[in-house]
């Protein structure tokens, strides 16, 4: 039997940050990328710029029921990337068939991006310029293939 935990209602007016997010930047759910080589479609158009969204638990679970993944575990990457890439150049219906046709360099790039965005997130540090004292944040996780 499930018990409900009652909490005293608290009203938050529009524009007021919630207690959990006070002082935190808004959650970033989409990440722009540029493929090293690009996807060449049937008409010869090269697509390099795209958007990847954060993965959900469903994104990681649904491919496990896919027969292609059951037959070849390496295909999991293809199906998963096909679910989380929302745009590639002018293509808005990105699917496993498109991911299959990417160059190996681009597939490796997207795997790395997926890992950084979903597993580790972005490690940010507040720093200051030693000369002028200007304060800013830097992303310690790297922003290009091969950086860490």
C-alpha positions in Angstrom: 0.0 0.0 0.0 1.3 3.4 -0.9 1.2 6.2 1.6 1.1 9.8 0.5 3.3 12.3 2.1 1.5 15.6 2.6 3.5 18.8 2.5 2.3 22.2 3.4 1.5 24.1 0.2 3.9 26.9 -0.7 3.0 29.4 -3.3 5.6 30.7 -5.7 4.8 33.7 -7.7 5.6 33.9 -11.4 9.2 34.7 -12.1 10.4 33.7 -8.6 13.0 30.9 -8.6 12.0 27.7 -7.0 13.9 26.8 -3.9 15.7 23.9 -5.7 16.9 26.1 -8.5 17.7 29.3 -6.7 21.1 30.5 -7.9 21.4 27.7 -10.5 21.4 28.2 -14.2 18.4 26.9 -16.1 18.5 23.3 -17.2 20.0 23.0 -20.7 18.3 20.2 -22.7 19.5 20.8 -26.2 23.1 20.9 -27.5 24.2 22.2 -30.9 27.0 20.4 -32.6 28.9 20.5 -35.9 30.0 17.1 -37.4 33.7 16.8 -38.4 32.8 15.4 -41.9 29.0 15.6 -42.2 26.1 13.5 -43.5 25.8 13.3 -47.2 22.2 12.6 -48.2 21.0 10.9 -51.4 20.8 14.2 -53.3 24.4 15.1 -52.5 23.6 17.7 -49.8 26.1 17.8 -46.9 24.5 18.2 -43.4 27.0 19.1 -40.6 25.1 21.2 -38.0 22.7 19.6 -35.7 21.0 19.4 -32.3 21.1 16.7 -29.7 18.8 16.7 -26.8 19.3 15.1 -23.4 18.3 11.5 -23.3 15.5 10.2 -21.1 15.2 6.9 -19.4 12.8 5.8 -22.2 15.4 6.7 -24.8 17.8 4.3 -23.2 15.3 1.5 -22.5 13.3 1.4 -25.8 16.2 0.4 -28.0 16.8 -2.7 -25.8 13.6 -4.1 -27.2 14.7 -3.4 -30.8 15.4 -6.7 -32.8 18.4 -5.1 -34.5 20.0 -4.4 -31.0 19.1 -7.9 -29.8 21.0 -9.4 -32.8 23.9 -7.0 -32.6 24.6 -5.1 -29.3 26.8 -2.6 -31.2 23.7 -1.3 -33.0 22.4 0.2 -29.7 24.5 3.3 -30.4 22.9 3.8 -33.8 19.3 3.4 -32.4 20.0 5.6 -29.4 21.6 8.4 -31.4 18.6 8.2 -33.8 16.3 9.0 -30.9 18.2 11.9 -29.4 19.4 13.8 -32.5 16.5 16.1 -33.3 18.0 17.9 -36.3 20.8 17.4 -38.7 21.2 20.2 -41.2 17.8 20.5 -42.8 16.7 17.1 -41.7 14.3 17.0 -38.8 13.3 13.3 -39.0 16.6 11.9 -37.9 16.4 8.1 -37.4 18.7 5.0 -37.2 18.9 4.7 -41.0 20.5 8.2 -41.2 22.9 7.4 -38.3 23.9 4.2 -40.1 25.1 6.2 -43.0 27.3 8.6 -41.0 31.1 8.5 -41.5 32.9 6.7 -38.7 34.5 9.9 -37.6 31.1 11.6 -37.1 29.7 8.5 -35.3 32.6 8.6 -32.9 32.1 12.4 -32.4 28.4 11.9 -31.6 29.1 9.0 -29.2 31.5 11.3 -27.3 29.0 14.2 -27.3 26.3 11.9 -26.0 28.5 10.6 -23.2 29.6 14.1 -22.1 26.1 15.5 -22.2 24.2 12.6 -20.6 26.7 10.8 -18.3 28.9 13.5 -17.1 27.1 16.7 -18.0 29.3 19.7 -18.1 31.8 20.4 -15.4 32.0 24.1 -15.0 34.3 26.2 -12.9 34.2 29.8 -12.0 37.5 31.5 -12.9 38.9 35.0 -13.0 41.4 36.5 -15.5 44.7 37.1 -13.6 45.3 40.4 -15.5 42.0 42.2 -15.4 40.0 40.2 -12.8 37.1 39.6 -15.1 35.1 36.6 -13.8 33.6 33.9 -16.1 32.8 30.2 -16.2 34.8 27.6 -18.2 33.7 24.1 -19.3 36.2 21.6 -18.0 34.8 18.7 -19.9 36.1 19.9 -23.3 34.1 21.0 -26.3 35.8 19.1 -29.1 36.3 15.5 -30.0 39.3 14.1 -28.0 39.3 16.7 -25.3 38.6 15.7 -21.7 
